[in-house]
Structure formats: C-alpha cells, structure tokens
Amino acid sequence: MVKKLPKIGFLYLDYVLRFFDYSNFKGWSDKIENVTYHWKNDKQRFINEVKNKKIDVLVGNIPATAYEAFKEIAVKLPNVRFIPSIETQFCNKSKENVTLFCEKFNVSSPKTIITYDEKKADNYFKNCYYPQIIKRSYGASNYGGYYVHKVDNYREAKNLFKEKKYQPIYSQDAIPLKDSGDIRVMLIGHKPICAFWRYSGDGEWITNTSQGGSMSYENIPMNALELAVKASKAAKAEYWACDIAIDENTNEPYILECATAFAAFPYVRDWIGQYIMWDLSEGEFRLPHVPLYSWEELGKMNSLILKKIRHLYFAKYEPSVDGTYWLSDKSGFDMQLTDESSSDDVPNSIKEPVSEKDLPKMLKNNNETILCTIDEGKLFTLSDITLTELMTLQGMDEDVAVMIKEQIKSEGILSFKEFKDCDFASNQQISQWAKAFKN
C-alpha cells in the first residue's frame, strides 16, 4: 500500500532566484503548491496561505534579509516542516553566523574576530597576525568576492574600515592556501556529491571564477570531504555546501563558508529533489546513488552541457563474479536521513538580530543596499554600472550579474528593459531591477 504523501509547497520570494521548481520533483504524484513571500508586512498573509493550502512541507532557501521574518513565521506554523529547517539555514544569514556555528560544533575554521566595538577591533589589529581577510558579514554570498578584502598591516586595516564601515567588524587569519586555491564541496544527505578546486587568477589572491579564477575537479583531498561531512551533520542539512581552505604548511582543512544557499547545476537540484522525495515518502521513492569522485568524470564535460543535463542516474554497482567486489564503491560516505533540528542547534548571536523592517535603514547607514529597497534618489546609469553595483540589486545572483555586465559591454544595450525575455532571469526580476536605472 502506498503511504499517504505529505503536501509539498515551494517557498518562493519576490525577486529572489528560485532554487527548485516542479521538474526537480519528477514522479511526485500529488499536486505541489507554491507560496510566495512578498516582503514588507506580508508575514500573516503568507501564514494564512500556507494554512489554506494545507501544506505540510515548505521547501526552499531563505535569504539573509528574510531570515528573522521566517523565524517568526515558523513559530506560527508549528506543524509545517521547513526544508531546510530554519535552524539549518542559520549560516545563510551572515559570516558571523558561520563562525558561531563552527565554534558551537567544534568545526575547524580560521581564527576570527567578530565585534561591534571599534576600540576592541583597533587594539586587535595592532597586535594580530597578518595578512588578515576582512569580509562584510551580512548575507551568505560575497558577491563574487567584492566584499572580501586582504590587508597586510594595521594601516591597511584601519583605512579599510574607515572607508567601508562594515558592521560587525569581521576578520580572519589568512590561511596560506595549498596550490593557491580553496575547495567547494556540495553534499546531499551528508554525502559529498560534487567537489572542485577554485584557483585564483594571475596576479590575484581571491579564488573566484568571476574575477579570473579557474576550476578543477581533480584530486580533492579526503580530509576536505570529511570536514564538509562533519559540518553538514552538525547543521542537520538535507543539502549543504562548504568552501574549505587547506593550509599548505600543515595540510589541515578549515571551513571558510558554509550554507544551504549555493549555485548548482540542474542535475544536482534534481538529486536534491529526489533525496527529499525519498525522505518524505519514507523510502517509497529511490534514494539517489552518486558514486564518490564521479564529479571528476562529469567535470571533463563542457559547462554548457552540464547546465542542460537533467535527472542524471547512477546505478549501484553489483559484482557479478568472484573478485569484482573490490571494484565496487566503498567510499565510507553513505547518503543518510538527516536528524530533526531543534532550537538548541542555534548558537547565541553576539548582538540582537536586525528585524526585516530595520534592515534597509541599517544597510543604508553602512553604505549598503543589498537585498533591500531601491533608493530612488540614487538611480544607476546603465552605461557605467559596475559589477559591484549590479550585485547590490535585490535578489541578484553573481552569475546573472556577470552575464548582464558582459552583454551591456558587448551588445551596446541602452535600457535595462532590453533584458526582458532573456534566458537567465525572469521578466518579473528584470522589471524590478530596471527600477534602479535612469533609463
């Protein structure tokens, strides 16, 4: 007898790129609903819609700016399961939260200072190890590395904070990177399903492909995978990604970033959808099987092809004759059911969290407009918009910003509305972003 399936709803937010859609849940027999959060004073309407549609499970990532709002929403929906859980998405909100998470669960990360006290920070930078990596804490993404800075001495650190006015002050010891690269590891059910090196470009120190960096799927060290698995289990994450640095002197791995919010090829999102269906159906749907290091072979394909592959299927190896057992996949990592999250999983914040309604004012005071309201008095000009400015638009993704910038330069686009009907963003997103421009 087929078990009664819970009712799934996709959690969407206006102007924010959607991680999942119906095609990622191929074979789910029941209707999948969707509920869109419209920001501002939309909490109660959103709650009512979830209740009216009798949704049991809400699937989707929550951006940094909506995290506190959805903590309140989840309390009002005690019988609704969020995937990932609100507690699991704690790290999505800020770099500060990533560090607090690593400290709570004893997950290796670089030595870090987080403070709102400028005098304490000034004293720290007078005596600390250099170089330091200074980041804008808010948000899960560094927007192509444009909010990550390397300082080599006290004077550079002081000048940087005088200019940027980041709050909190967030700085880490720079890890001497093995092979001048760091490693991105993606996991589903605590099993690594994709990993790759990210190398800095010529004359650069930051490992980001949008700034001239390169990638390699080869020779991912086992200790990086083991650290990513430890972090995923601590977060109780159905899906998870970590950026990991390997110290070239000690060969020790360190978590640089971790979150449920990350870019992934469609076939990876299909695997996640399949895993969630397996979980929610109590095993009625097939658990994805992804052989360890399969990414080495997939990585040999052109990325344009990888973006079009859907519902990639690996069968488990079954030995057919004596001796072939030793050729089977004995990785030591199995895809597992995640544990249920609880309020005890969330570390204590250093400072009272900022509410959704106070966020635009806070960001404006710090020269930021990330994922908040557009300041109509400071409209951008398309011809001289910078990549950094593009990535401050509400819901803008790093890859989309790079494509927009490239097309402005190569095709002589005169109005942002010319991007309507493009294949990398919805018309709704284009209309919203166009409001930030003079033409």
C-alpha positions in Angstrom: 0.0 0.0 0.0 1.3 3.4 -1.0 1.7 5.7 2.0 -0.2 9.0 2.1 2.3 11.6 0.9 2.6 15.0 2.7 1.6 18.0 0.8 4.7 19.9 -0.5 4.8 23.6 -1.1 7.7 25.6 -2.8 8.8 28.6 -0.7 9.4 31.4 -3.1 10.2 35.1 -2.5 9.6 38.0 -4.9 12.8 39.0 -6.9 14.8 36.1 -5.5 16.1 33.4 -7.8 14.3 30.1 -7.4 16.4 27.1 -6.4 13.7 24.4 -7.0 10.8 24.0 -9.4 8.4 21.2 -10.3 10.8 19.5 -12.7 13.2 18.8 -9.7 10.5 16.6 -8.1 9.9 14.3 -11.1 7.4 11.5 -10.3 5.8 13.1 -7.3 2.2 12.1 -7.9 0.4 14.7 -5.8 0.0 18.4 -6.6 2.8 20.6 -5.4 1.7 24.1 -4.3 3.8 27.2 -4.1 3.6 30.2 -1.8 5.4 33.4 -2.5 6.5 35.8 0.2 6.1 39.5 -0.9 8.3 41.2 1.8 7.4 44.1 4.0 4.2 43.3 6.0 3.5 40.0 4.4 4.0 37.5 7.2 0.4 37.0 8.2 -0.9 36.7 4.6 1.9 34.2 3.9 1.0 32.1 7.0 -2.7 32.2 6.1 -2.0 31.0 2.5 0.1 28.1 3.8 -2.7 27.0 6.1 -5.4 27.5 3.5 -3.4 25.3 1.1 -3.0 22.7 3.8 0.8 22.5 3.1 2.8 20.1 5.3 6.3 20.8 4.0 7.7 24.0 2.7 10.8 23.6 0.5 13.2 26.4 -0.3 16.1 28.6 0.8 15.5 31.8 2.8 17.8 34.8 2.0 19.6 36.7 4.7 17.2 39.6 4.7 14.2 37.4 5.4 15.7 35.1 8.0 14.4 36.8 11.1 10.9 37.2 9.5 10.8 33.4 8.8 11.8 32.6 12.3 8.6 34.3 13.4 6.6 32.6 10.5 7.9 29.2 11.5 6.7 29.7 15.1 3.2 30.3 13.7 3.3 27.2 11.6 4.4 24.6 14.2 3.0 21.7 12.1 4.8 22.6 8.9 8.3 21.2 8.2 10.7 23.6 6.6 13.3 22.0 4.3 16.0 23.0 5.1 14.9 23.8 8.6 15.1 27.4 9.9 17.9 26.3 12.3 19.8 24.7 9.4 19.6 28.0 7.5 21.3 29.9 10.4 24.5 30.0 8.4 22.8 31.5 5.4 22.4 34.8 7.2 25.9 36.0 7.7 29.6 35.2 8.0 29.2 35.9 11.7 26.7 33.1 11.9 29.1 30.7 10.1 31.8 31.4 12.6 29.4 31.0 15.6 28.2 27.7 14.1 31.7 26.4 13.7 32.6 27.4 17.3 29.5 25.7 18.7 30.0 22.4 16.9 33.8 22.4 17.0 34.1 22.6 13.3 37.6 23.7 12.2 37.6 27.4 10.9 40.2 30.2 10.8 40.9 32.3 13.9 38.3 35.1 13.7 37.4 38.3 15.4 33.7 39.4 15.4 32.9 42.6 17.2 30.8 45.8 17.1 33.3 47.6 19.4 35.6 49.7 17.3 38.1 50.2 20.1 38.4 46.4 20.7 38.9 46.0 16.9 41.6 48.7 16.8 43.5 47.0 19.5 43.2 43.6 17.8 44.5 44.9 14.5 47.5 46.5 16.3 48.6 43.1 17.6 47.2 40.4 15.3 48.7 38.1 12.7 48.9 39.4 9.1 47.6 39.1 6.5 44.0 39.3 7.6 40.9 38.5 5.4 38.2 41.1 6.2 34.6 40.4 5.0 31.3 42.1 5.0 29.4 39.8 7.3 25.8 40.1 6.2 24.5 37.6 3.7 25.5 34.2 2.5 27.3 35.3 -0.6 30.3 37.5 -1.1 29.0 38.6 -4.5 32.0 37.4 -6.5 34.5 38.4 -3.8 33.7 42.1 -4.0 33.1 42.3 -0.2 36.2 40.3 0.7 39.5 42.2 1.3 43.0 41.2 2.2 45.1 43.6 4.4 48.8 43.2 5.1 49.2 45.5 8.1 47.5 47.7 10.7 47.4 50.8 8.5 45.6 49.0 5.7 43.1 47.5 8.1 42.3 50.9 9.7 41.9 52.6 6.3 39.6 49.8 5.0 37.2 50.1 7.9 37.3 53.9 7.7 36.1 53.6 4.1 33.7 50.6 4.3 32.3 51.0 7.8 31.3 47.3 7.9 29.3 46.2 11.0 30.1 43.9 12.6 33.9 44.1 12.2 34.7 40.6 10.9 38.2 39.5 10.2 40.0 36.1 9.9 43.6 35.0 9.8 44.5 34.4 6.2 45.1 30.7 5.6 48.2 30.1 3.4 46.3 28.3 0.6 47.6 25.0 -0.7 48.1 25.3 -4.5 46.7 28.9 -4.3 43.1 27.5 -4.2 40.2 26.6 -2.0 37.7 23.8 -2.4 33.9 23.9 -2.8 32.1 20.7 -1.6 28.4 20.1 -2.2 26.6 17.4 -0.1 23.2 15.7 -0.1 22.2 13.7 2.9 25.7 14.3 4.3 27.3 12.6 1.3 29.7 14.6 -1.0 28.2 14.6 -4.5 30.4 17.3 -6.1 33.7 19.0 -5.2 36.1 21.2 -7.1 39.2 23.4 -6.6 38.8 27.1 -7.2 42.1 28.7 -8.1 42.9 32.4 -8.2 43.7 34.2 -11.4 47.0 35.6 -12.5 48.1 38.3 -10.1 45.0 37.8 -7.9 44.7 36.3 -4.4 40.9 35.7 -4.4 39.6 32.3 -5.7 36.6 33.3 -7.6 35.8 32.5 -11.3 34.1 35.9 -11.9 37.4 37.5 -11.1 39.5 35.4 -13.5 39.9 32.3 -11.3 39.7 28.7 -12.7 38.3 25.4 -11.5 39.5 21.8 -11.3 37.5 18.7 -10.2 40.7 16.6 -9.8 42.5 15.5 -6.6 40.1 16.6 -3.9 41.7 15.6 -0.6 39.8 13.2 1.7 40.2 15.5 4.7 38.3 18.3 2.9 35.4 15.9 2.3 35.5 14.7 5.9 35.3 18.2 7.2 32.4 19.1 4.9 30.5 15.9 6.1 31.1 16.9 9.8 29.7 20.4 9.1 26.7 19.0 7.2 25.9 16.7 10.0 26.2 19.4 12.6 23.8 21.6 10.6 21.4 18.6 10.1 21.2 19.7 6.5 19.4 17.9 3.7 21.7 19.7 1.3 24.7 21.8 2.1 27.9 23.3 0.6 31.2 24.3 2.2 34.2 26.4 1.0 37.3 24.8 2.5 40.9 26.0 2.7 43.8 23.6 3.0 46.8 25.1 4.9 49.8 24.5 2.7 52.1 24.2 5.7 50.1 21.8 7.9 47.7 20.3 5.3 44.9 21.0 7.8 41.4 21.9 6.4 39.4 24.9 7.5 35.8 26.0 6.8 35.7 29.4 5.1 32.0 29.4 4.3 29.0 27.1 4.6 25.3 27.3 3.8 22.3 25.8 2.1 22.4 28.6 -0.4 24.7 27.8 -3.3 24.8 27.7 -7.1 24.3 24.2 -8.5 23.7 22.6 -11.9 20.1 21.4 -12.6 21.1 17.7 -12.2 22.3 18.5 -8.7 19.0 20.1 -7.9 17.3 17.0 -9.3 19.3 14.8 -7.0 18.3 17.0 -4.0 14.6 16.8 -5.1 14.9 13.0 -5.4 16.5 12.9 -1.9 13.7 15.0 -0.4 11.1 12.8 -2.1 12.8 9.7 -0.7 12.7 11.3 2.8 9.1 12.5 2.7 7.8 9.2 1.2 9.7 7.1 3.9 11.6 5.3 1.2 8.9 4.8 -1.4 11.0 6.9 -3.8 14.5 5.8 -4.8 17.4 7.3 -2.8 19.9 8.9 -5.3 23.1 7.0 -5.7 26.1 9.3 -6.5 29.5 7.5 -6.6 32.3 9.3 -4.8 34.5 11.3 -7.2 32.0 10.9 -10.0 32.5 14.7 -10.4 35.9 14.1 -11.8 34.4 12.5 -14.9 31.5 14.9 -15.1 33.9 17.8 -14.8 35.5 16.8 -18.1 32.4 17.9 -19.9 31.7 21.4 -21.2 29.9 23.5 -18.6 27.3 24.5 -21.2 26.4 20.8 -21.5 26.4 20.3 -17.7 23.8 23.1 -17.4 21.5 21.1 -19.7 21.8 17.6 -18.2 18.7 16.6 -16.2 17.8 13.7 -14.0 21.3 12.1 -14.1 21.0 8.5 -12.9 23.8 6.3 -11.4 23.1 2.6 -10.6 24.7 0.9 -7.7 27.5 -1.4 -8.7 26.7 -5.1 -8.2 29.6 -7.6 -8.5 28.9 -10.4 -11.0 31.9 -12.7 -10.4 34.3 -13.5 -7.7 36.9 -10.8 -7.0 35.0 -7.9 -8.6 33.7 -6.8 -5.1 36.9 -4.9 -4.8 35.9 -2.7 -7.7 32.7 -1.5 -6.0 32.2 1.9 -4.5 33.5 1.7 -0.9 33.6 5.4 -0.1 32.8 5.3 3.6 30.2 8.1 2.9 26.6 7.0 2.7 23.7 9.3 1.9 21.7 9.5 5.2 18.5 10.7 6.6 19.1 14.0 8.5 18.3 14.4 12.1 15.5 16.7 13.2 16.6 20.2 14.1 15.8 22.0 17.4 16.2 25.4 18.8 19.2 24.2 20.8 21.1 23.9 17.5 21.3 27.6 17.0 24.3 29.4 18.6 23.7 32.6 20.6 24.2 35.8 18.5 26.7 38.4 19.5 24.2 41.2 19.1 20.4 41.4 18.9 19.4 40.4 15.4 18.2 43.0 13.0 14.5 42.8 12.1 13.3 42.9 8.4 11.8 46.4 8.9 15.0 47.8 10.3 17.3 46.2 7.8 17.0 48.8 4.9 17.9 51.6 7.3 20.9 49.6 8.8 22.2 48.8 5.3 21.8 52.4 4.1 23.8 53.7 7.1 26.6 51.4 6.2 26.6 52.4 2.5 24.9 49.1 1.6 21.7 48.4 -0.4 22.0 44.6 -0.5 18.6 42.8 -1.0 16.6 45.7 0.3 14.6 48.7 -1.1 16.0 50.6 -4.0 16.9 54.2 -3.2 15.1 56.1 -5.9 17.3 59.2 -5.3 20.4 57.2 -6.4 19.5 55.6 -9.7 22.2 53.8 -11.7 23.3 54.6 -15.2 23.4 51.5 -17.4 26.5 52.5 -19.4 28.8 52.9 -16.3 27.2 50.4 -13.9 29.8 48.4 -12.1 29.6 44.7 -11.3 29.7 45.5 -7.6 26.6 47.8 -8.1 24.8 45.2 -10.1 25.2 42.7 -7.3 23.6 45.1 -4.8 20.2 44.7 -6.7 17.5 42.8 -4.8 17.8 39.1 -5.5 20.7 39.4 -8.0 22.8 36.3 -8.5 26.5 36.5 -9.1 26.4 34.6 -12.4 23.5 36.7 -13.7 25.3 39.9 -12.8 28.3 38.8 -14.8 26.2 37.9 -17.8 24.4 41.3 -17.6 27.7 43.2 -17.4 29.1 41.3 -20.3 26.1 41.9 -22.5 26.0 45.6 -21.7 29.6 45.8 -22.9 29.4 43.5 -25.9 25.9 44.3 -27.3 25.6 48.0 -26.6 22.4 47.7 -24.6 20.8 51.1 -23.8 18.0 50.1 -21.5 17.8 47.5 -18.8 14.3 46.6 -20.1 16.0 45.1 -23.2 16.9 42.1 -21.0 13.2 41.1 -20.9 12.7 37.6 -22.2 16.3 36.7 -21.6 17.1 33.1 -20.6 18.9 33.9 -17.4 16.3 35.8 -15.4 12.5 36.1 -15.3 10.6 39.2 -16.6 9.5 39.9 -13.1 13.1 40.1 -11.9 14.1 42.3 -14.9 11.2 44.7 -14.2 12.2 45.0 -10.6 15.9 45.6 -11.4 15.0 48.1 -14.1 13.6 50.4 -11.4 17.1 51.1 -10.2 18.2 52.7 -13.5 17.6 56.1 -15.0 16.7 54.8 -18.4 
